[in-house]
Amino acid sequence: MKFEDFKLDKDLLKNINDLKFVEPTQIQEKSIPPILEGRDVVGESATGSGKTLAFGCGVLKKVSPKKGLQGLILTPTRELAEQVKESIKNLARHTHLNVISVYGGVDIKKQIYNLPKAEIVIATPGRLLDHLQRKTVDLSKVNILVLDECDRMFDMGFKEDIEQIIRKCPKERQSLFFSATVSSQIKNLANNYSNNPIKVSAKIMVDPEKLKQVYYNTPKNMKLSLLVQLLEMEKSGLIMVFCNTRRNVDFVVKNLKVNNIKAIAIHGGMAQNKRTNTIEMFNGNKFGVLVCTDVAARGLHIDNVSHIYNYDIPRDPKDYVHRIGRTARAGEEGKVVNLLAEDHFGNFSLIKRNYPNFDIKKMGNIHVKKIKSLRTDNFQKFGSRGRGNFRKPNNFRRGNDDRSDSRRSNNFRRDDDRRPNNSGRNDYRRPQRRTTSQSHRSR
């Protein structure tokens, strides 16, 4: 099948050809026809399979210039919002449509100025709710609503926010739900807020014949040394190293740099401009190793990744699938290396139990030279009392730095997308953490 077979608008078809898309992917082939017919769709497909182009075709068909906000796309993260915006703008060239992104962590005044002129908005849920509260966005003319990476938004605790936003949109609209995995929650959401949706799904994009998965058993105190030694041996392609927490990301990237490995970090605690620059530099081969939390496992467009290293084994087996989906694409070979210490045996067993078809081979023991590691700034070593004696700074609060970007509780909002308080002011509220004494009493 060719894109010409979809009977797309001539300008849209030309833009697709200019972007060098020759044949539609499986999810595009299955979802574009019902989308163009105006059907509500629930699409299940892995990251990097072409979902944006699929729903982008539907959005551009339903939206006209100078008629207000008609197309709304919700995404879980700032980076994905920016990426989707650029993709839609490329598809919408020569159409005179105004496409903007709306998310937290940046100046809201510019967004307030641009929103009344936009026909298509790509937004994160928290910041869009902020605009709804301020009455700086009008959803009354939205005729197509897209939820991209729906499962990720649910994982991040945005379910109530999403439902609140949907209820602000007109009932007569087209609704598209796209996700890497379609859970019962997503099915319920689609059943409650769409009209007889059609379900389409595509196989995972990773080629199992070209993906090699291995693991090394290693003591926890030798894991960093093993990572450094293995990375020094790699000579080709881009490498992604996944950690479960921001704190581990900062620790790993700092020590890789000390050992002359060109590494760069990304996680949810970084400023937006720094996160954007990080992705651009990594994609531009200016750094060979990207150390990240699961914020980079989903949605973001990163090409030519040859190796995935799991410095930490993820708690959720689905996150493992999303991580390894970053390599072995488009006919290229890829390799996944798991550094398995005793504290992650349970996580690893859960992955093998949930995905018995994964062939993850155990590697033999290798001689590893222990390196000296630098601590992150969260702890300050004092005196010369030996290993393990560290002093916490006065402003250290338990739990601040150990939150996994991929496993947030349902009542915790990302720094960039916290819900606004009822006062309408610019300050935001975190849910209160229980004190140590409260925690003990509740047990």
N, C-alpha and C positions, 0 to 999 in steps of 0.2 A: 504494500500500500504506500501511496505517496501523499504528501500534504495537499496536493491538487485534488485528490479524491474527496476531500472534506467540503469542497465548494466554499472555501473561505473568501472573504473580501480580497480584492486584488491587491490593495495596499498592504494588508496583513500578510498575504502570501508572499509578497515581494520582501517584506521585512524578515520573514522566516527564512527565505532563501539567502538574504544578505547575511544572516547570522550563521549560515553554513549548516543549517539543519536540513538533512536530505530525506531521511525516512523517519516516520513517527515511532516513538518507543511503544512498548506494549501498553502502558497506562494511557498514553495519548491516543492510541488506536482504539482502545476500548471506551474511553471517557469522552472524547471530543464530540462524536456524533450525538449522544444524548444531551450533552451540554448545549450544543448548538440548537437542539430541538426545544430547549427551554426546560428540560427535565431537572428535577433535583437529584443530585448524585452524591453517593458516598464512595470515595475512591481510596483504595488501599494499595500503597506502593512504597518502596524503599526510598530513602534519601538519594537524590541524584538521578531519579528515574524519569524526570521531565514533567512533574506535576504542575510546575508554574506555567509552562507553556500551555498545558491542557486547560487549566481554568482561566488563563489569560485570554485565550480565544473567546471564551464565553463572556468574560467581562467586557472586552472591546466590542462585542456584538451588541451588548445591552446599553452601552453608555454613549451619550451624544455630547458634543461641546456646548458649553454655556447654558447648561440646564441644571446646575447644582450637583451636589454629591449624589452619585447614582451607584457607584461600585465601591464596596467596602470589603477589605481583606484583613483578617486578623491573623497575627503571627505571634509566637511565644517570645521571641527575643528581638533586640534592637538590630543585631546583625542580619537576621533573616528578613526583617522589615526593609532594611536598606537594599538587600540583595533582590528581594521581590520587586521593590520599586524600580530598580535599574532594569530588571528583566521586562517589566510591563512597559516602561518608557521605550525600550528598544523595540518592542512589538508595536507600540503606538506611534512610532515616528510618522510625521506628515499628517497626523490626525487632528492636531491642535487641541488635544486633550491635556488637561493639567493633572499630573500624577504626583502626589506627595506622600511622604512617610511621616508618621506621628508616633513618638515614643519618648520615654522618660530619659533623664540624664542630660538633656539639652535645654536650651532656652525655650520656654513655652510661648513667649511673646511672638516669636517668628511664626510658630505654628498657628497661633490665633489670627495672625495677619493673612496667612496663606489658605487656611481652611475654607473661607467663603468662596474662593476662586477655584477650588479643586473639584474635579469630576470623579476622580478615583483616589481613595485614601487607603494606605497600608498602615496598620496601627497595631501596637501592643495593647492588650486589654486595659491595663492599669491607667495608662496615660489617656486613652480614649474616654474612660469613665471620668477622669478629671475634667476633660473638655465638656462632657455631658453635664456635669455638675455646674460648671461655669457658664453653661449655655453658649459655648463658643463653637459648637458643631451641630449641624442639623441633619438628622438621619431620615427625615420624613420622605425623601425622594429615592432612597436606596431601593433599587430593583434587583440587585444581585449581591448576595453576601457569601463570602468565602472564608472558611476556617481552615487555615493551613497548619500542618503539624498539630492536629487537634489533640492527639494523645499527649504530646509534650506540654500543651497548655493545661491539660488536666493534671498531669504530674506536678506542675508548678503551682497548683491550687487556684486556677483561674475559672473553674467551672461556674461558680456563682456570678462572676463578672461577665462571663460570656453570655449566660442566660439573661442577665440584666441588659446587656447591649442588644441581644436579639429582640427582646421585647420592645425596644425603642425603634426598631425598624418596622416598616410596613408589613402587614401579613401577606399581602400580594407581592411576592418577590420570588426570585430563584435562589435556592440555597445549595451550596456545594461544600462538602466536608471531605477534606483530604488528610490522610494520616499514614504513617508507616505501619501502624497496627490499629485495627479497628476493634476496640474493646466494647464490652457491654454498655459502658457509660456513653460512648460515642453513638452506639446504636440507639440508645434511649433518647439522647439529645436530638438525633436526626428524626426519630419517630415523633417526638414532641413538637419540633419546630420546622418541619418540612412536609412536603406533600408527596406521599407515595414515592420515596426516593429509590432510585435504582442503584444497586451495589455492583461496583466493578473492582477488580483487583488484578495486580500484575505480580509476576514472580520476582524474587529478589534479584537485583542487578549484579550482585557479586557472582563471578564464575567459580564454582567450587573446584573445578579442575585446575584453575590457575591460582587458587588461594592455598597457601601452606600455613598451617597453624601449629605452633610448638609451645612448649612451656619448659621453664627451668625451675627446679626446686632450689630455693636459696634461703639461707638464714636472713632474718629481717635486717640485721646490721650489715649484711653484705649486699643488699639489694641495689643500693646506689652504685657501689663499686662494679657490680656486674653490668648494670645499665651503661655506665661509662665505657667499660671494656667492649661491650657489644656494639655500641654506637661508633667507637673508634674503628671498628672493623668494617662498618658499612661504607660503601663507596658510591652508591647510586641512588637517585630518586629522592623525594621528600619523605620525611619521617614525622609521624605524629606520636607523641608520648602522652598517654592518658593517665590522669590521677583522679581520685575521688573527691578531693577537697582543694580549695583555693590555696590553703596553707602548704599542701604538698607540692602544688604547682610551683609556688614561689621558691620552695626549698630545692626542688629538682633543677629548675632553670638556673638558679644562682650557682649551684655546684657544677652544672654542665659548663657554664661559662668559665668558671675557675679552671676547669680542665680542658680549656681551649676547644670546646665544641660550640659551634655557632647555633645557639638556641634562643628562642623567644617564647614568651608566655601569653596565654589568653585565658581569662576567667571572668565570671560575672562581677567581681569586685573592682574591675578596672574601669577607668573613665572611657566614655564612648569613643572619643577621637583616638585614644590609644588602641582600643580594641579594633577599630576600623583600620588603622595603620598597620597593626600586627598582621591581619589577614592579607592586606595588600602586599606587605613585604614577604610573607611566606609564599604567596602565590607567585610573586616575582622572583623567587629563588634567591632572595637576599639572605635568607636564613634556611639552613637545611633541616632544622628540628623545631617543631612546634610542640610545646608542652602545654597541655590544656585540660580543663574539666570537660564534662559532657556537653557544655554549652557549644562546643565545636563539633560534636558528633552528629548533630541533626541540622538539616536544612542548608548549612553553609556550603557554598560552591568552592571546592578545593580540588584541583586537578593534580594528576601525576604523583599521587602518594604511593610509594612503593612498600613502605613498612609501617605497621602499627605496633607500638609497644604499649602493653598494659602494665604500667608501673604499679598501679593498684588494680585489683580485679573488681569490677563493678558489683554492687549489691544486687542490682536488678539484671537478670539474664538478658532482658530486651536491650539494655544499654550496651551489652557486649555485642549483640548483633548489629546495632547501629554503628558502633566503633569500627568493627571489622569491615563494614560496608563502605568505608572510605578508601579501600584499596581493591585491587583485582577487578578493575572496571574496564569496560570497552575493550576487552580482549587482552588487557595487560596483566602481567603476573603480579602477585602481591604476597606479602608475608606478615603473619601476626605472631608476635613474640610476647608471651605472658611470663612475668616475673612472679613466681608463686612462693610467697612466704607463709609461715604458719598461721598468721592472723587472717588469711584470706582463703584457707582451705574450704570453709563452708560456702563462700561465694562461688568458688570454682566448681565444687561438687554440684551446686544448683544449676550452673550453666550446662554441665555435662548431662544432668538429669533432664533438663528441659529441651536440650538439643542433642539427642543421642546420635544423630547423623554427623555431627561435627567430629572430624578426625584430628584431634589435638595430640600430637606426638610428644612424648617426654624426651628431652635432650639429656645427654650424658653430662656428668660433672666436668667442669673445666676449671683450670687453675685461675683464680681471680686474685689480683693484687689489690689489697684494701687501700682505699684512698682516704685522705682526711676530708671530712665534710664540714661545711660552714653551716651554722644554724641560721634560721630566719630571724628577723628582727622581733618576732613575738616573744622570744626568750633571750635573756642576757646571762651569759655565763659569769659567775662571780668567783673571785679568789682562785685558788689552785687546788680545789678539794676533790678533783678527780671527775671521772665521767658521771653524767647523770645529775649533777648538782647545778640546777639552773634556777634563776630567780625570775618570777613573773613581773612584768612592769605593772605599775600601780593601776593603769587603766585597762588591764586585761580582765575580760569577763568570760567566764566559762561558756564555751559554745560559739563565741563570735567567729572564730576562724575555722571551725571544724565542720561547718555545714557543707554538705555536698551540693554542687550546683544541680545535680540531677535527681536528688531525693529530698525535696522540700516538703514540709508538712502543708496540709491544705490551707492552714490559716497564716502562712508566712508568704509575704510578697517579696519579689526581687527588689533590689535597691532601685532599679530603673522603673519599676512598674507597681509600686505600692499603691494601694487604694487611697484616695484623698479622704481627709476627715470631714466631718460635717460643717466645720467652720468655713470651708472654702478657701482657707489660707494656704500658703505655699508649704507650710510645715506638714510632715507626715508622721504617722504613728506606727511603731512596731508593736506587735502583740507582746504583752509583758511576759518575761521569762520567770518561771518559778524560782524562788531562792532555794539554796541547798536544803534548808530546814523544811521548806514546803515539800520538796521532792521526797525527803525521807518520810514525812508524815503521810504522803499519799500512797506509799508502797504497802 
